[in-house]
Amino acid sequence: MKSEKVKIRGTLVAAILNNFDAVDNSLETMTNSAGSAMKEMEIIENSLEFKLNALEETSVGIFQNLFHSDQMGSVIDFLTNLLEILDSITEKIGLFGTLGASIGIAAFIKSIS
């Protein structure tokens, strides 16, 4: 009977040690997975789509901080119209034309002040 208990305990110890190997393997896999996930997230964070979404979410937060709900619709409509005009202008005259026009407008406004 005593040798049977020793044998059972030996089997239990062996099972525990084998399970520790499995735990160790699992921890190593998790560590490697975390590193891969971080690399993937870096790629995603550097994407244009991610950056545009971050810009959009930040601007929504700013609008919510600055304007009441009833004002927000009017402000967004105004800015949308303004951006559509700017989009139309930049589409027609390009980057350098837009920069030149901006400098001219800024100089005009400064001369009025």
C-alpha positions as CSV (number, residue, x, y, z in Angstrom):
1,M,0.0,0.0,0.0
2,K,2.8,2.4,0.9
3,S,4.6,1.7,-2.4
4,E,1.3,2.4,-4.2
5,K,1.1,5.8,-2.6
6,V,4.7,6.6,-3.5
7,K,3.9,5.5,-7.1
8,I,0.8,7.7,-7.2
9,R,2.7,10.7,-5.8
10,G,5.5,10.1,-8.3
11,T,3.0,10.1,-11.1
12,L,1.4,13.3,-9.7
13,V,4.8,15.1,-9.5
14,A,5.6,14.0,-13.1
15,A,2.2,15.3,-14.3
16,I,2.8,18.6,-12.5
17,L,6.3,19.0,-14.1
18,N,4.9,18.1,-17.5
19,N,2.1,20.7,-17.0
20,F,4.8,23.3,-16.0
21,D,6.4,22.7,-19.4
22,A,3.1,23.3,-21.1
23,V,2.6,26.5,-19.0
24,D,6.1,27.7,-19.9
25,N,5.4,27.0,-23.6
26,S,2.1,28.9,-23.4
27,L,3.8,31.9,-21.7
28,E,6.5,31.9,-24.4
29,T,3.8,31.7,-27.2
30,M,1.9,34.6,-25.5
31,T,5.1,36.7,-25.3
32,N,5.9,36.1,-29.0
33,S,2.2,36.8,-29.9
34,A,2.3,40.1,-28.0
35,G,5.4,41.2,-29.9
36,S,3.8,40.3,-33.2
37,A,0.6,42.1,-32.2
38,M,2.6,45.2,-31.3
39,K,4.4,45.2,-34.7
40,E,1.0,44.8,-36.5
41,M,-0.4,47.7,-34.4
42,E,2.6,49.9,-35.3
43,I,1.8,49.2,-39.0
44,I,-1.8,50.1,-38.5
45,E,-1.0,53.3,-36.5
46,N,1.2,54.4,-39.4
47,S,-1.5,54.0,-42.0
48,L,-3.2,57.0,-43.5
49,E,-6.7,55.6,-42.6
50,F,-5.8,55.3,-38.9
51,K,-4.4,58.8,-38.8
52,L,-7.5,60.2,-40.6
53,N,-9.8,58.4,-38.1
54,A,-7.7,59.8,-35.2
55,L,-8.0,63.3,-36.7
56,E,-11.8,62.9,-37.1
57,E,-12.3,61.6,-33.5
58,T,-10.2,64.5,-32.1
59,S,-12.1,67.1,-34.1
60,V,-15.4,65.6,-32.9
61,G,-14.2,65.9,-29.3
62,I,-13.2,69.5,-29.9
63,F,-16.5,70.4,-31.4
64,Q,-18.3,68.8,-28.5
65,N,-16.2,70.8,-26.1
66,L,-16.7,74.1,-27.9
67,F,-20.3,74.1,-29.0
68,H,-23.7,73.1,-27.6
69,S,-25.6,70.4,-29.4
70,D,-28.0,72.9,-31.0
71,Q,-25.1,75.0,-32.3
72,M,-23.0,72.0,-33.5
73,G,-25.1,71.3,-36.6
74,S,-24.8,74.8,-37.9
75,V,-21.1,75.0,-37.2
76,I,-20.5,71.6,-39.0
77,D,-22.6,72.7,-42.0
78,F,-20.6,76.0,-42.2
79,L,-17.2,74.2,-42.0
80,T,-18.3,71.5,-44.5
81,N,-19.3,74.2,-47.0
82,L,-16.0,76.0,-46.4
83,L,-14.0,72.8,-46.9
84,E,-16.0,72.1,-50.1
85,I,-15.0,75.5,-51.4
86,L,-11.4,74.9,-50.5
87,D,-11.5,71.5,-52.1
88,S,-12.8,73.0,-55.3
89,I,-10.1,75.7,-55.3
90,T,-7.3,73.3,-54.6
91,E,-8.5,70.9,-57.2
92,K,-8.4,73.6,-59.9
93,I,-5.2,75.5,-59.0
94,G,-3.2,72.8,-57.1
95,L,-0.8,73.1,-54.1
96,F,1.4,76.0,-55.3
97,G,-1.6,78.0,-56.5
98,T,-3.3,77.5,-53.2
99,L,-0.2,78.6,-51.3
100,G,0.1,81.7,-53.5
101,A,-3.6,82.5,-53.0
102,S,-3.3,82.0,-49.2
103,I,-0.3,84.3,-49.0
104,G,-2.1,86.9,-51.1
105,I,-5.2,86.7,-48.9
106,A,-3.1,86.9,-45.7
107,A,-1.2,89.9,-47.0
108,F,-4.5,91.6,-47.9
109,I,-5.9,91.0,-44.5
110,K,-2.8,92.2,-42.9
111,S,-2.8,95.4,-44.9
112,I,-6.4,96.1,-43.8
113,S,-5.5,95.8,-40.1
